[in-house]
Amino acid sequence: MKKIQISPSILSADFSQLGNEIKRLEKGGADMIHVDVMDGHFVPNLTIGPPVIKSLKKYSSILFDVHLMISPVHKYIEAYANAGADIITIHPEATDNMDLSISKIKELNKKVGVSLNPQTKVDVIIDYLNKIDLVLIMSVNPGFGGQKFMPEVLTKIKELKKLQNDKNLDFDIEIDGGINFENSKKAIEAGANILVSGTTIFKSNNGDIKKNIELLKSK
């Protein structure tokens, strides 16, 4: 079984102290840093671009897990790779050619992730599972803050886990959206091995990041 990893979302960090917040996350035991990139078009919100990622990268010695919620995504892949993204995750709906976009990320020596919105079926990516490193299951609708975890997506994780075992494939299963101490255990039991969490990590237990990361990892 894959080791459980935590990828804290800096969307919940203090944006006036992002460099220091990343250092706090590393010190607290984060396995990677999750960066949500939104364009106000593919999703109804705006966040950060390549220059911010580039400036933050110098504060981190762990992987930058960059989730591109932008469309059309293909023409921006190189900019985010050059900025310091280590994992680049895209949505099938955001590219005209999945094969081309996957190849582009690989050519830039980055890990490839594909994200599925709550309503997107696993069938959409079955043909790509042998080419990618990670599947990100959204447990809320991307682009909106403060949503509740959607337990129905756990079925999708179980389906992916079965495909992984049946086809002897080796990709990570990541989950993002409303993850807390209660549903994290259900996600792990379903087959997820990377948990993205923001508010729970930064705000629970009086902001004790180390404790919160350890609690999220425990079954």
DOVO-654691 format. One record per residue: x, y, z of N, C-alpha, C, O in turn. Coordinates in steps of 0.001 Angstrom, whole numbers, padded with zeros to 6 digits, always signed. Example, Ala and Ser with C-alpha at 12.3 -4.5 7.8 and 13.67 -1.06 7.14 Angstrom:
+013190-005690+007800+012300-004500+007800+013200-003300+007800+014236-003319+008465+012850-002250+007080+013670-001060+007140+012900+000030+007870+013409+001138+008039
END
This chain:
+000829-001199+000000+000000+000000+000000+000870+001258+000000+001894+001318+000680+000447+002254-000768+001215+003496-000843+001147+004258+000476+000154+004206+001201+002231+004964+000760+002296+005793+001958+001289+006949+001848+001139+007546+000782+000611+007256+002940-000337+008378+002947+000450+009683+003000+001321+009867+003851+000128+010581+002076+000817+011866+002016-000190+013016+002139-001348+012898+001737+000283+014121+002703-000559+015302+002876-000013+016441+002025+001172+016768+002073-000916+017037+001241-000571+018150+000360-001400+019373+000776-002485+019588+000236-000906+020174+001726-001691+021311+002210-001921+022359+001118-001019+022703+000355-003158+022850+001073-003500+023865+000078-003184+025254+000622-003699+025657+001665-002326+025982-000102-001949+027320+000370-003067+028339+000153-002935+029503+000531-004165+027899-000455-005325+028777-000611-005856+029224+000756-006480+030278+000876-005598+028402+001786-006065+028726+003138-004989+029407+003981-005208+029700+005157-003832+029658+003382-002727+030287+004114-002927+031804+004200-003816+032367+003561-002084+032443+004998-002057+033905+005076-001285+034410+003858-000065+034262+003792-001983+035000+002904-001363+035393+001638-000321+036503+001811+000517+036706+000932-000370+037217+002929+000640+038255+003148+001939+037652+003683+002955+038338+003790+001892+036347+004019+003058+035664+004601+003322+034330+003903+003750+033374+004550+003076+034251+002606+003106+032945+001934+004438+032201+002054+004460+030989+002270+005535+032923+001915+006847+032270+002047+007012+031620+003408+007437+030468+003509+006674+032365+004459+006766+031838+005824+005771+030709+006057+006065+029755+006778+004590+030817+005447+003581+029767+005605+004081+028448+005006+003849+027379+005570+004756+028530+003880+005309+027317+003257+006382+026699+004150+006453+025477+004288+007210+027540+004751+008217+027027+005693+007549+026330+006882+008009+025281+007334+006459+026923+007384+005710+026316+008490+005159+024944+008091+005195+023999+008879+004650+024847+006863+004091+023579+006385+005171+022503+006297+004954+021361+006701+006330+022876+005767+007431+021911+005677+007857+021440+007061+008043+020247+007300+008008+022401+007963+008417+022083+009331+007384+021189+010009+007727+020346+010837+006118+021381+009649+005038+020603+010247+004859+019213+009644+004013+018445+010101+005649+018885+008618+005606+017531+008059+004824+017374+006769+004485+016253+006387+004528+018484+006085+003829+018375+004793+004697+017606+003797+005918+017756+003784+004068+016793+002976+004800+016010+001976+004999+016784+000683+005954+016545-000055+004092+017709+000419+004170+018554-000773+003308+019789-000524+002591+019862+000475+003379+020748-001427+002589+021973-001310+001582+021996-002460+001964+021899-003626+000288+022125-002126-000757+022146-003149-001080+023585-003536-001433+024412-002695-000950+023857-004831-001193+025208-005337-002388+025170-006293-002328+024538-007347-003470+025852-005916-004674+025915-006746-004597+027124-007668-004564+028267-007213-004569+026856-008965-004507+027928-009958-005868+028040-010634-006320+027103-011292-006517+029187-010467-007855+029406-011043-007830+030656-011924-007143+031632-011623-008588+030605-013009-008492+031670-014020-009726+032573-014138-009754+033483-014966-010747+032319-013304-011961+033120-013412-012782+032804-014653-013775+033470-014944-012354+031779-015380-013027+031383-016627-013452+029918-016541-014639+029605-016639-012483+029023-016359-012803+027599-016201-013526+027370-014874-014424+026533-014779-013122+028124-013855-013808+028136-012561-014026+029599-012154-013262+030478-012553-015069+029855-011359-015407+031246-011042-014588+031848-009902-015144+032299-008900-013280+031852-010059-012420+032453-009050-011073+032752-009692-010723+032151-010707-010325+033664-009118-008985+033999-009598-007998+033779-008462-008249+034185-007327-006870+033132-008770-005865+032968-007712-004505+033468-008198-004341+034661-008455-003529+032562-008327-002168+033015-008599-001617+032463-009914-002108+031465-010443-000596+033129-010421+000017+032734-011685+001471+032325-011525+001978+032250-010405+002143+032061-012635+003532+031584-012606+004510+032460-011809+005346+031904-011098+004452+033802-011889+005445+034601-011144+005389+034361-009630+006424+034353-008964+004181+034166-009091+004046+033918-007651+004631+032547-007305+005339+032405-006308+004336+031551-008121+004881+030203-007884+006409+030233-007938+007085+029611-007118+006929+030954-008900+008392+031055-009037+009014+031682-007792+010049+031219-007311+008389+032729-007274+008944+033401-006094+008807+032540-004834+009650+032612-003940+007742+031722-004761+007525+030867-003591+008424+029635-003590+008747+029089-002536+008815+029215-004761+009584+027969-004902+010872+028014-004084+011325+026989-003574+011455+029194-003962+012725+029280-003230+012561+029044-001726+013550+028841-001022+011329+029069-001235+011074+028813+000179+010851+027327+000462+010689+026930+001616+010842+026513-000584+010427+025114-000417+011458+024121-000949+012072+024330-001995+011628+023031-000191+012487+021943-000679+011645+020716-001012+012178+019675-001396+010305+020846-000861+009418+019733-001200+008648+020050-002485+008683+021175-002984+007960+019050-003002+007298+019172-004304+006183+020210-004307+005454+020373-003329+006072+020909-005440+004929+021788-005677+003923+021028-006524+004189+020671-007672+002761+020791-005930+001666+020025-006516+000676+021051-007082-000179+021565-006361+000803+021341-008385+000076+022474-008975-001141+022000-009770-001020+021257-010744-002310+022449-009329-003594+022057-009919-004092+023196-010806-004514+024243-010315-004038+022974-012122-004422+024016-013074-005911+023937-013401-006357+023057-014138-006661+024868-012843-008088+024982-013156-008242+026148-014129-008884+027157-013837-007625+025967-015297-007611+027023-016312-007896+026415-017693-007585+025254-017959-008492+027231-018549-008844+026764-019896-008720+027919-020904-009180+029029-020637-008094+027652-022066-007448+026397-022481-006123+026212-021745-005323+027144-021655-005893+025008-021219-004761+024773-020338-003447+024544-021091-002377+024879-020583-003523+023977-022294-002315+023502-022971-001248+024585-023131-000066+024340-022892-001669+025766-023531-000678+026810-023828+000005+027375-022579+000986+028110-022686-000515+027032-021396+000080+027543-020155+000944+026513-019427+001600+026839-018438+000945+025279-019912+001678+024205-019226+003155+024557-019047+003711+024394-017961+003776+025034-020106+005218+025323-020048+005529+026428-019041+006528+026352-018327+004687+027444-018981+004920+028555-018050+004914+028078-016600+005734+028515-015792+003981+027175-016277+003911+026665-014901+005047+025687-014616+005547+025626-013493+005451+024930-015618+006604+024034-015458+007860+024852-015177+008631+024525-014274+008060+025907-015946+009242+026764-015777+009217+027516-014451+010265+027860-013904+008008+027769-013937+007882+028499-012669+008254+027642-011465+008551+028163-010390+008237+026312-011655+008638+025448-010547+007656+024367-010155+007868+023681-009155+006580+024196-010920+005639+023102-010629+006352+021760-010805+007060+021555-011791+006166+020858-009857+006756+019510-009973+005729+018503-010473+006051+017580-011221+004483+018702-010044+003347+017913-010532+002393+018905-011180+002037+019912-010568+001978+018632-012407+001026+019507-013091-000244+018712-013363-000241+017735-014111-001330+019159-012735-002611+018463-012864-003567+019295-013700-003769+020482-013446-004153+018649-014707-005069+019336-015625-006425+018636-015636-006558+017502-015178-007427+019334-016168-008771+018760-016309-009000+018337-017757-008617+019064-018673-009617+017175-017981-009892+016729-019360-010715+017750-020144-010535+017906-021352-011614+018442-019453-012494+019415-020119-011742+020673-020566-012264+021469-021348-010509+020847-020063-009780+022103-020307-008772+022018-021449-008072+022988-021738-008699+020848-022103-007770+020700-023220-008475+020081-024427-009379+019259-024277-008057+020479-025605-008620+019908-026836-007995+018560-027165-008548+017783-027942-006829+018287-026564-006108+017062-026897-005366+016550-025656-004267+017010-025346-005974+015603-024961-005390+015074-023732-004022+014458-023961-003090+014687-023190-003906+013669-025030-002619+013024-025325-001508+014052-025483-000407+013883-024959-001813+015108-026206-000828+016164-026460-000432+016873-025166+000745+017150-024934-001419+017161-024335-001138+017859-023075-000344+016974-022107+000563+017452-021426-000687+015689-022052+000070+014749-021216+001514+014663-021694+002447+014699-020892+001687+014550-023005+003033+014468-023587+003842+015723-023292+005037+015646-023004+003191+016872-023364+003860+018148-023111+004404+018197-021682+005543+018606-021459+003589+017781-020726+004021+017784-019321+005201+016829-019133+006158+017147-018427+005127+015673-019762+006217+014692-019654+007501+015197-020294+008593+014988-019766+007361+015866-021441+008539+016424-022128+009279+017424-021245+010495+017586-021348+008529+018081-020387+009111+019086-019484+009600+018449-018173+009951+019144-017219+009612+017097-018155+010100+016326-017004+009330+016593-015716+009904+016649-014629+008022+016756-015865+007155+016944-014711+006216+015745-014576+005960+015036-015549+005711+015527-013376+004714+014468-013177+003368+014959-013695+003039+016141-013602+002598+014018-014246+001310+014358-014860+000152+013950-013959+000055+012803-013522-000723+014914-013691-001946+014626-012957-003160+014970-013806-003117+015887-014626-004247+014224-013603-005515+014540-014263-006578+014621-013180-006665+013749-012315-007388+015678-013232-008394+015893-012198-009803+015614-012713-010152+015954-013844-010602+014984-011851-011997+014702-012177-012919+015493-011256-012884+015325-010037-013738+016353-011844-014760+017070-011083-015787+016071-010535-015854+014941-011019-016582+016463-009543-017546+015513-008958-018449+014834-009989-018804+013667-009827-018823+015558-011050-019744+014987-012037-019035+014249-013174-019687+013608-013998-017686+014337-013224-016933+013689-014310-016683+012222-013979-016208+011895-012891-017004+011345-014918-016876+009908-014677-015440+009425-014941-014701+010016-015729-015076+008349-014266-013750+007742-014424-013519+007317-015878-012391+007356-016368-014600+006909-016566-014494+006452-017967-013728+007433-018855-013051+007030-019801-013844+008712-018541-013218+009766-019352-011694+009601-019413-011066+009984-020400-011106+009032-018361-009638+008958-018314-009076+007537-018348-007867+007346-018218-009941+006545-018521-009457+005149-018503-008297+004923-019479-007327+004243-019145-008398+005485-020668-007367+005277-021696-006045+005966-021371-005038+005716-022033-006039+006830-020358-004820+007577-020029-004159+007105-018737-003083+007586-018383-004782+006181-018040-004285+005787-016722-002872+005199-016756-002139+005282-015770-002494+004609-017883-001146+004041-017988-000093+005093-018359+001096+004787-018440-000542+006339-018583+000383+007402-019003+000579+008474-017939+001436+009347-018085-000213+008412-016865-000187+009502-015896+000325+009044-014527+000417+007848-014250+000654+010023-013682+001225+009730-012367+000223+009882-011238+000416+009349-010146-000862+010622-011513-001772+010976-010429-003174+011245-010964-003339+011822-012038-004184+010819-010202-005570+011211-010484-006062+011992-009269-006026+011499-008142-006519+013212-009515-007048+014059-008454-008573+014040-008504-009185+014510-009464-009169+013492-007455-010624+013440-007354-011110+014656-006572-010736+014847-005415-011939+015471-007203-012501+016636-006522-013721+016196-005711-014650+015588-006243-013701+016515-004418-014829+016166-003551-015688+017388-003223-016536+017355-002333-015441+018467-003971-016335+019642-004027-016264+020133-005472-015403+019690-006232-017152+021035-005853-017059+021650-007177-015942+022689-007157-015973+023595-006325-014962+022587-008045-013812+023497-007987-014204+024948-008222-015101+025256-009007-013495+025834-007511-013700+027259-007724-014544+027942-006676-014587+029171-006615-015215+027165-005852-016057+027735-004795-015495+027351-003434-015210+026178-003192-015334+028315-002550-014834+028018-001214-015954+027618-000268-017131+027875-000523-015561+026981+000832-016498+026696+001914-017557+025652+001628-018602+025633+002279-017300+024779+000661-018279+023736+000359-018075+022505+001240-016985+022263+001757-019129+021752+001392-019044+020521+002171-018562+019369+001294-018842+019304+000097-017833+018474+001930-017343+017247+001304-018500+016445+000703-019548+016290+001330-018301+015940-000511-019326+015141-001190-018955+013661-001079-018108+013181-001832-019580+012933-000146-019188+011539+000096-019384+010617-001100-018756+009561-001180-020256+011009-002035-020511+010138-003193-019271+009922-004070-019212+008954-004829-018274+010825-003967-017066+010651-004805-016197+009495-004322-015301+009054-005042-016451+009003-003117-015663+007877-002607-015854+006641-003484-014948+005816-003598-017019+006510-004098-017282+005402-005030-016326+005469-006211-015854+004446-006708-016051+006685-006647-015136+006895-007773-013704+006477-007402-012973+005913-008216-013331+006768-006162-011996+006368-005695-011889+004849-005661-010877+004282-006073-012929+004197-005171-012937+002719-005124-012842+002139-006527-012156+001142-006754-013537+002773-007465-013498+002325-008863-012088+002456-009442-011599+001567-010140-011451+003584-009134-010078+003809-009597-009114+002803-008984-008230+002281-009663-009292+002539-007702-008425+001595-006994-008545+000199-007602-007549-000509-007754-009763-000183-007945-009979-001495-008564-009302-001566-009936-008667-002566-010270-009446-000496-010726-008786-000434-012037-007273-000525-011883-006589-001203-012649-006776+000171-010880-005335+000176-010612-004830-001239-010322-003801-001666-010846-005567-001949-009485-005181-003316-009117-005346-004285-010285-004470-005110-010543-006478-004179-010991-006770-005094-012097-005767-004958-013239-005380-005946-013862-005348-003704-013506-004444-003449-014632-002973-003331-014207-002090-003090-015030-002735-003508-012891-001385-003414-012341-000730-002073-012690+000391-002029-013196-001453-000982-012408-000966+000361-012713-000449+001033-011444-000806+000646-010331+000390+002037-011628+001008+002701-010480+000818+004211-010558+001716+004931-010995-000343+004689-010138-000576+006129-010072-001105+006473-008676-001713+005641-008004-000860+007707-008263-001374+008167-006978-002837+008568-007125-003263+009035-008181-003595+008378-006056-004986+008843-006014-005067+009939-004956-004872+009700-003764-005359+011131-005425-005403+012314-004567-006854+012780-004444-007640+012639-005381-007201+013334-003287-008558+013857-003100-008477+015277-002541-007632+015576-001697-009361+016141-003019-009331+017550-002631-010750+018100-002521-011553+017987-003447-011040+018705-001352-012328+019372-001193-013013+019037+000116-013584+017957+000266-012957+019968+001072-013645+019768+002348-013080+018648+003194-013802+018059+003998-011784+018337+003026-011185+017223+003772-010933+017627+005224-010280+018631+005509-011479+016805+006140-011261+017034+007570-010896+015717+008251-010721+014696+007586-010784+015745+009583-010320+014552+010302-011270+013370+010182-010844+012218+010263-012534+013646+009993-013526+012565+009897-013517+011921+008511-013367+010705+008392-013677+012728+007471-013781+012126+006126-012431+011700+005554-012390+010934+004592-011326+012182+006128-010008+011761+005642-009840+010250+005782-009268+009588+004916-010348+009729+006879-010245+008282+007115-011050+007503+006073-010611+006457+005595-012222+008019+005728-013049+007360+004714-012358+007400+003352-012415+006437+002587-011705+008528+003061-010996+008666+001777-009830+007679+001693-009598+007061+000653-009107+007542+002794-007977+006600+002831-008479+005165+002679-007903+004370+001936-009546+004849+003382-010133+003497+003289-010597+003186+001869-010505+002045+001417-011097+004204+001167-011570+004013-000215-010416+003800-001190-010602+003203-002251-009211+004292-000833-008058+004076-001701-007213+005305-001999-006219+005206-002719-007588+006462-001460-006776+007672-001691-005483+007593-000882-005482+007115+000252-004382+008063-001471-003120+008074-000719-002503+009468-000607-001489+009643+000068-003115+010469-001272-002699+011869-001080-003937+012685-000730-004925+012680-001464-003873+013382+000396-005004+014200+000844-004629+015670+000755-003608+016100+001291-005476+016435+000066-005309+017887+000017-006234+018479+001074-007414+018135+001145-005692+019363+001885-006514+020006+002913-005988+021406+003172-004780+021640+003168-006907+022332+003398-006501+023706+003649-006908+024172+005025-006079+024276+005929-008200+024456+005182-008728+024996+006443-008398+024102+007634-007996+024597+008687-008563+022796+007478-008299+021869+008584-006855+021965+009056-006592+021924+010258-005919+022093+008121-004497+022156+008480-004137+023490+009131-003404+023526+010119-004652+024577+008577-004262+025900+009064-005061+026386+010280-004570+027201+011060-006283+025888+010436-007162+026474+011461-007470+025543+012643-007722+026031+013744-007457+024238+012449-007818+023325+013549-006748+023316+014640-005586+023641+014395-007165+022935+015847-006236+022819+016979-005345+024045+017137-004134+023938+017328-005979+025210+017051-005274+026493+017190-004099+026640+016222-003072+027234+016549-004282+026077+015013-003259+026235+013979-002019+025380+014183-000952+025705+013662-002144+024282+014939-001011+023370+015150-000859+022491+013904-001447+021413+013817-000072+022961+012955+000062+022302+011648+000569+020870+011774+000042+019960+011135+001595+020676+012600+002173+019342+012754+001118+018344+013257+000971+017245+012722+000401+018758+014286-000638+017893+014861-001724+017600+013827-002172+016461+013702-002141+018615+013097-003213+018447+012115-002810+017526+010976-003618+016723+010510-001571+017635+010527-001083+016750+009466-001040+015305+009967-001438+014382+009257-000558+015121+011184-000492+013761+011753-001890+013160+011911-002097+011976+011647-002850+013990+012345-004222+013502+012518-004862+013118+011187-005596+012133+011109-004584+013896+010141-005141+013579+008831-004571+012260+008280-005263+011528+007573-003326+011971+008606-002675+010742+008113-003156+009498+008826-003123+008400+008272-003610+009676+010079-003976+008502+010879-005322+007933+010449-006245+008671+010103-005412+006627+010479-006641+005960+010048-007592+005785+011218-008683+005241+011051
END
